[in-house]
Amino acid sequence: MTAGLDAIADDRTLADRLGVSVEAVQLTRAAEVVDMHVDTFILPRISRYDVLARHRGGPFGRRFVGHVDVPRLRDGGLDGAMWSITTNPFRPARSRWRVFLRNLERLRTLIARSAGLLGEARTLREYREIRARGAHACLPAIQGLNAVAAAPDGVASIPDDAIVRATVVHLTNSVYGGTSSPLRLGGETGLTAAGRDAVRALNARRIFVDLAHIHERAFWDVVAVHDRTQPLLATHTGVAGVRPHWRNLTDAQIRAIADTGGVVGIIFSEEFLRRPDGPQDGAMIIEHVAHVIGVAGEDAAGIGSDFDGMITPPRDVASADAYPRLVQHMLDAGFDERRIRKVLGQNFLRALGTLRPG
């Protein structure tokens, strides 16, 4: 199932393994590749999955989990990612806060165990320092801001060096507002008074406000209260202009994020991306990327795979060593190198530099 940390595959070996051009591998490795959302930290929390060892996939193949480990992300040229600490909404509120703090320390322990292959970054300067020594930059994030609902001072209780981003809501409604998920089972769809206060507090802490998963009504409530000098994100989503779905953003929502200098990260989940008569491989991701570019310009598009977040990615982009396949799809779609570099990570790093230059 696993092997120890090993050398990065050379360009030709990886190109042959993935069935892509050497150009695609070299461009991936030359660019800054930043995945705006991975849920890989869930697995070490609930199982004995060793992120530092090489795996061949999860127990269900490409489905659900087992997409990322350090050897594969090194092969695939993944330079940085927002590593999510995802909230269990069914825990009591006080327990959620305690568990978040404990999991933050567990993530830092994992980084410390990596023998310098991982580093924790909270600013663009820290990101650059970590990359300069050849390590992968982990940018900690909360998915489900209800993790802090019972903290003594809410968002203000989050330690200063803890997180870069907070997803306001996840798959269930919370004290802060409504989710786009059918799991809301009716109920509140907008942003609550507590949610408006939380957005202002995130702005004050210069923590990215992430609008993935949020109900459309609550989305516009956030836009209304958010500090427009700070970039908004939707870190892992599809777009309704390609595939209408409760999970996907409308063109108006894409423009609202872009108007702040923000970025829309396209998810790798087939469920949210695939059209009945559309591509059956990773080209479906590029359809959504291209739509974002068509609506809001090439500075607005990024990638947010949601690897290990209980998704089913396309067969050819099913693990962290396969980012060159995504690049091959962009080359096949006629994207030039400048655009590819922007989508892979430059756009997100620009936004990070705006919010947290360091």
N, C-alpha and C positions, 0 to 999 in steps of 0.2 A: 504493500500500500504506500509506503513512504520510503524515502532515502534521505541521507543527510544533505546539508547545504553543499552545493557543488558549483562548479564554474559556470559562468554565463555561456550559453551556446553561441558559437561564432555565427556571423551573419549568414553565410551560405548554409550551414547546418540548420539554422532556424528557418530560413526561407524554404528549404526543401521539406522540412517537417510540416510547415504550415501550408505549403503549396502556393506561395506568393513569390513576387519578385524580390531579388536582393535589394532593389531600390526601396521597396516598401519597408523592409527591415531596417535599412540604414536611415531612412527618413524618420521612422519611429524612434530610433535610438538617438538621432541627432536633435530631435525636437524635445521640448519639455512636455511630457505627457502627464496630465493631472486628471484623475478621475474624481469628479465632484461628490461621489457618494459610493462607498462600499460598506457593507454590513458584516464584514469578515469577523469582527470582534464578537459577534453573537456566538459563533461556534466554540471558541475557547471557554466561553462562559457556561455553556450547557453540555459540553462534551470534552473528550480528551484530544480533540483535533489540535495538532501542533502546527501553528502557522509558520514555523521556521523550517519545517520539513517539506520535501516535495511530495505532492499527492497526484493521483491520476484522475481525480474527480471525487464527488461525494458518493454516498450510499445509493443515490437515485440517479446516477449518471450526471447529466448536465442540469437536472432539475433541482431547484430549491437551494442547495448549499454545495460547498466544496469547490468553489470557483477560483479562490485566491490562496496562494501561499507565497512566501518570500522568494523561493527559487523561481517560481513561474513568473512572478511580477518582475524579477530581474531579467529573465529571458525576454519578456514582452516589452521591456523598456518603460515600465510604469514608474515614473519618477516621484510622484506624490499622489496622495489621495486624502479626501476627508474620510476619516475612520469614525463611523457613527457609534455612539453609545445609545442603543435603542431602549426606550422606556417600555416596560411591561405595564399597560394601563390598568390591569386588573389587580395590581398590588395596592394596598392601602397607601394613601398619599404620603404619610410619614415614612413608610418603608421605601417608597420610590426615591425619596431624597437620599436616604441612607445608602441605598443600593447604588445610586448614581455615583456618590462619592467613592464608594468601595470599588466600583468598576473603573472609575477614572484612575485610581491607583493600580488596578490590575492591568489596564492598558499601558501605563507607564512601566510596569514591571516587565511586560512583554517586550516593549521597546528596549529596555535595559538588557534583556537576555539576548538580544539579537546580535551582539558582538559588533556593534557599529553599523549593521546593515539597515537599521531603521533609526529615525530621529524624530523628535517631537517639534513641530513648527507651529507657531501662532502668529507670525508676521512674515511679510515677504523677505525681510532680511534674514530671519531664521531659516526660511525655506532655502534661500540662496546658500547660506552657510552649510546646511545639511547636504545639498546637492554638490557643493564644491568638494566635499570629501567622498562623494560617490554613493551616498546612502539614499534610501527612499524616505521621503518626508511624510510623516503622519500628521495630519491636521485634525485634532479631535473635534467632534461635533456631538450635539444632542439631537436625537430624533424623538420628538414627543416632548414638548416643553413642559408638559405636566409632571416631568421629573422634579421640577422645582416648586410645584404648587404648594407644598407644605414646608418649604425652606423658611427659615426665620424671616428673611426679607425678600422672598421670591427670587427674581432674576438677580437682584443685587447680592444675593448670598453666593452666587457662583464665584469660585476663586478667580482672581484676576488672570491667572495663567492657565485657566482650565480649557476653554473651548474657543473655537473660531466661528462656529455657526450653530444656530438653533432652528430646527424645523418646528414651526409654531404648533401644528397639530399633526397627528399621525393617522391611524386607521379608525380611531373612535373620536367622538366628540370629547371635549375636555372643558375644564373651567375657563379656558381661553377662547374657545370658539368651535366652529363646526368643520368636520372633515368632508371631503368629497366622497368618501367611501360609503357604500350601502350599509356598512356596519353602524352608521349613525342612527339608523332605525327611527327616522324622523327627528324631532327635536331641533335644537338650535343650529342654524346654518351660518349666522353671521359671527362677527368678532364681539366678544363680551366686553364689558368695562374692564375686567381683569386682563383680557387680551390686549386691549388698547394700552393699558398701563405697561404690560409686558413688552410690547413693541417699542414703546418709548424707552424702557429700561435697557433693552437690547441695543437701541441706537446710542444711548448714553455710554454703554460699555464697548461700543464699536464691535459688536458681534453681528455677523451676517444674519439677516432675517431670511429664512428659507420658506418659500411658498409651495413647495411640493406637498401634495396630499390635501391641501386646504380647499374648502368649499368655495365656489365662485363668489358668493356673496361676501364671505369672510375675506377672500382675496382682496376685493375692492375696499373693504373696510381697512385692511392693512395699508393699502396704497394711500388711502386718505390720511392716515395718522403718521405714516413713516416719514423720517427725515429724508427728503429727496436728494440731499447731497451724498447719501450713502447708497451704494449699489445693492439692489435686491437680487436674490437668487431664486431659481427653481431648480434644485440640484439634480433631480432624477424624475423625468416626466416624458410623456409623449405629447404630440400636438394634435388637436382635434381636426385641423385642416387636412391631415393625412388620414387619421383614423379617429372618427368620433367615439369618445369613450369618457366615462365619468372621471377617469384618472388624468385626462389630457387637457392641455391649455388651449384656450381660444386664441385667435390672432390678436384680439384686443389685449389679452393678458400678456402675450409675448411682447407686444409693443410697450406695455406699461413697465415691464421689467427692463427692457432695453433703454427706455427713456431715463432710467436712473444710472445708466452705465453698467447694468447688471447682466447676468448670463443665464441662459436656459440650458441645463444639462440634459441630454437625451438619454433615457433609460435603455437598457438592453433587453427588456422583457417582451417576449413575443406577444403576450396577451394584450398589451397596450399598443403595440406597433403594427402588427401585421394586418394588411388589407386582404380581403378574400382573393383578389386577383393580383396581388402584389408579390414582391420578392419573398422567397422562403428562407433566405440566408441573411447575413449581416447587412446586405444592401438595404434592408428595411430600416435599419438605424439611420443610414445616410439619407433616406427619403425624408425623415423627420428633421435631421440636421439641415438639409437643403431648404425645407419649408421655413424653418426659423430664419435662415439667411435671407430668403425671399421676402419675408414679412418685415424683418427688423435689421437686416444687414449682417455682414459676416463677423462683426464684433460681438454679436449677441449669442452665438452658438458655442456649446461645449458638450462634454460627455459626462454622464453620471450613471454608471452601469447598474448600480444596485446589486452588484455581485454579492452572493451569499445572503441576499435579502428575500429568500423564498421565491425567486423568480425562475423562469425558464428562458435562458438566452438562446439566440439562434445557434444552430449546431456548429457553425464555423467560427463563432465568437463566444465560446462557452467557457473560457477561462482566462486567467490574467496573462498567459503567454501569447494570447491571440490578438493583441492590439495591432500588430502589423497587418492582420487580415482586414481590420477596420480601415487602416490606411490604404490597403490595396483597393478596397471598395471606393474610397474617396478618389483615388487615382483613376479608377475605371469610370467614375462619374464625371471626370473632367476637372476636379478640383486642382488648382495649382498649389505649389509648395507653401506659399504664404498663407493661403486659406487653410490648408491642412494644419499648419503649425498653430494657427489661431484656435481652431476647433479643439485640437488635442490638449491645449493648456494655456496658450498665451492669453486668451481672453479672460480666463479665470485669474491668472496671475496679475493681469492688469487691474482687475477688480480688487484683488487682495492688496495690491499696492496702494489703491485709492483708500481703502478702509483701514488697513493695518500695515503701513510701510515698515514700521519698526525702527 
